[in-house]
């Protein structure tokens, strides 16, 4: 029992609840105990009984040998392994997730989504499926909006946070490249995602670029709640700098009550943030 403790998820989380690979070392003690018991029984047995016991041991070893050969075939490829696991553990969310990944590699988007649905039906808290669902929806062009929503959920998942953010970055870059109408909501959403992921400085950079575009766009630009954007940008500036200039940023944020004043304060916020950064470099 003691060798199984490190892999039992009691002391440390090892990432899987059960797996035969976790039983290799713990099985050594069991095998030694079984061998010792067999020797004791054989030594005390008579001639006929001893032959019968040797026959039973031979049959047991033959059965395990056949099972070993059969199981080794399951490990030939990832596909054979997960298909075998699906037959043995049909109610495992992880097995369905891995099967969905295999279906994705084949280009079977519908099959992948079905297995992802099953995985989250089995375990609604299984957040890794959100990332793969979002990626599958985007890859298959089935529902881009829902795909982006799923990837945003993936950002909140510890196991897929980085991958989800990278996928969203790629998606928003492609959307911005095809954004011929210069709709500011594309970059605004990306800035919001960065802020949510605690990438405050990058979020502030994104909003500064958006603010600069809006300043240059003029009255013919796409409609945008510019005052709200300015407030959010100012708050991001406060979060990004923290020390010098924070009080000035707060004053700017509080002053943005009218739509007409928003653009002027946006420009002012960008200037103050740059000055604050220079001050930080000089004092370090």
N, C-alpha and C positions, 0 to 999 in steps of 0.2 A: 504494500500500500504506500509506503514512504516514497519510493521513486515516482509515483504517480502524482504526488502533491504539487510539484512545480507546474505540471500541465493541467491541473484540475480547475483552474480559474478561481481558486480560493485565495491564493497568495497574490498572484499576478494574472492580469488578463492576457491570454495568449492568442486571442483573435478567433478561436474556434471552440465550439462547445464539445465536440466529440470527433475523434478521428483515429483510425487504426494506427497511424504513425505515432500517436501519442502513447501507445501501449507497448511499443517494442521493449523499452528498458524495464517498465514495470512487469512485463511478462517473464523476464529472466528468473526472478525469484519464484514465480509460480512453476516454471518448468523444472527448476532445480528441486523444488519440493515434490513435484509429481514423480520425478526420476528417483528420488530417495525413497518415496513410498512404494514405488514399483519394485525397487531392489529388495526392500524389506519383505514384501509379499512373495516375491519369487524365491527368496532364501528359505522361507518357512513353508513353501508349498511342496507337495509330493510330486511324483513323476507325471501322472496324468493331469493333475491340476496345473502343474508348471507348463506343460505343453499347451494347454487351453489358454493360459494367461499370455504365453508368447504369441499365440495366434491372434488374440485380441489386440495386443500391442502392435503387431504387424499390420492388422487391418486398420487400426487407428492412424498409424503413421502413413499408410497408403492413402487413406481418405484425406488427410491433411496435405499430402503431396499433390494430390489431384486438385484440391482447392487452391493451393498455392499457384499452380500452373494456370488455372482458370482466372484467378485474380490478377496475375501478372498481365494477362491479355487486356484486362480493363485499363491498365496503366500504359498501354501502348501509345495513346495520344490523348490530348485533352478532351477531344470529342467522345472517345469511347469511355473515358473516366466519368465524365459528367452524365452521359446517357445511362451508365450503370448506376450512378448515384441517384438519378431520378427514379429508377425502378425500385431501388432499395429504400430511399427516403423521399417519397413523393410529397411529404408535408414539410420539407425543409425550404425555407425562404432563400437561403444561400445557394442551394442546388438550382433552384429556378432562376436566380440571378445569373449564375454561371452558364446555364443553358441559354438564357437570353443573349448573353455575350457571344456564344457560339453561333446563334441564329443571325446575329448582326454581321458576323464575319462572312456568312453566306449571302448576305443581302436580303435575308428573310425578315423584313422590318415588322410585318404583321405578327409573325411567330414570336419575335423578340418581345413585342409589346404585350402579347398574351402571357408570356412567362413572367414579365415584370408585374403585370396585374396580379398574377397568382402569388408572386412573392410578397407583395404588399397586402394582399388579402390575408395571407398566413400571418404576417407580422407587420401591422400598420406603422410601426415605429422604425421599420427598416429603411433608413434614409438613403443608403447607397443606391437604391433603385431609382430615386429621383434624378440623380445625375445621368444614369443610363437611359432613362425614359426621355429626358430632355434632349440628350444627344441623338437618340433614335428618331425623335420627332423632327429634329432639324435636318438630320442626314436624309431622311425620307421625304422631306418637304410636305409632310402631312399637315402639320399645324405649327407654324413658326411661333405664334404667340404663346401657345401652351408649352412649347419646347423651352422658350426663354423663362417662363414661370418655373418650370421644373428645375432648370439649371440654377435659378436663384435659390430655390429650396436646397439644392445641392451645396451651395455656398455655406449654408448653416450646418451642414453635416461634417463632422470632424474628419471622416475618412475620405471625403470627396471635395473638400473645400477648395483646395488648390486647383484641382482639375476642372471643377465647375467654373471657377473664376477665369481660368485660361480659355475654356470653351466660350464663355460669354464675351471675353475680350475679342476673340476671333470673329464671333458672330456680329458684334457691334461695329467692328472695323469694316466688315463686308457691308453692313447696312449703311454705314456712313459713306462708303465709297459710292454706293448706288443711290444716295440721298440727293438727287438732282434738285429737288425742291428746297433743299437746305432746311428741312424740318428740324428745329432745335430740340425736339423731344427725344431724338435718338441719343445725342450726347448727354442730355439731361438725365435720361434713364441710366446710362452707363456711369455717370458721376454719382448717382444715388446708390448704385450697386457697390461702387468702390467705397463709399462712405459707410455703407452697411457692413462691409467686410473689414472695417477698421483700417482701410488704406486711405486715411484722411488726406495726406499730402497729395497723393495722386488724384483723389477726388477734387481737391481744390484746384489742381492744375487743369483738370478737365473742365471745370466750371469757368476758369479764367479764359480758356480758349473759346468756350461757348460765349462768354460775355464779350470778348473781343469781336467775335463774329457778329454779334447782335449790335455792337456799337457801330460797326462798319456797314451793316446791312441797310440801315435807314428805314424810312416809313414803309417801304414796300416789302419788308421782310415778313416771313411767316409769323402768325400770331403767337405770342408767348406771354405768360404772366411774368413780365420782366421784374416787377417789384418783388415778387416771391422768389425769383431766381436770385436777385440781388441779396435778399435776406439770407438765403441758404448759403450763397457764396461767402458772405460776411461771416457767418457762423463757422464755416469750414476754415476760413482764414484764422479765426480765433483758435480753433482746435489745433491748427497746424503750427501756429507760432507760440501760443501760450504765454510767452514772456513779454518782450517789448511790443508795444503797439496794440496790445489786446484791448485796452480801454478805449483806444481810438476806434477799433473795429466795432466794439459794442455800441459806441455812439453812432457810428455810421448805420449799423443795423437798426437801431431805434429810430433813426431819422427817416427811414424809407417808408413813409406813409402815403406818398402820392406817386402815381405812375410816372408823372413827368420828371420826378427827381431820381428815378431808379438808375438810368444810364449814367448820370454824372457820378453817383455814388459807387456804381460798379467800377468805373475807371479809377476812382479814388481808392477803392479797396485794393485793387491790383497794385497800385503804386505803393500803398502803405505796406502791403505784404512783402513786396520786393525790398523795401527799405528795412523792414524788420529782419529779413533773412540776412542782409548785409551786416546789420548790427550784431546778429548772433555770431556770424563768422569772425567779426572783429574782436568779440569778447571771449571767444574760445581760446 
